[in-house]
């Protein structure tokens, strides 16, 4: 027996705004709206959902957990440009010269854009 990973919860100052950003990044749809929270997911059975919940305190440190994304139908640089146009920004978390690009979402949560393209 074991557990199945079904949901990743992200603390947020503005759950609706952050959910909109991540829906644009991933091509996902809202699957639940609750008081102070928005859940988004891909097609049924495609993996865990993301749920953005309202919290009063601001983000103050580097995330201990982050999302990695792979470009679909474009190269890494094109995807980085698209994500920056959506509201992400490049950041330096001390990663040095790597094959991935570190970005932050509109609330400062770090995520990486990997080099390999997914079909």
Secondary structure, DSSP 8 states (H G I E B T S, - for coil): ------EEEEEES-HHHHHHHHHHHHT-EEEEEETTEEEEESSTTSS-EEEEEE-SS---S--SS-EEEEEESS-HHHHHHHHHHHT-EE--SS--S-SSEEEE-TT--EEEEEEEEE-
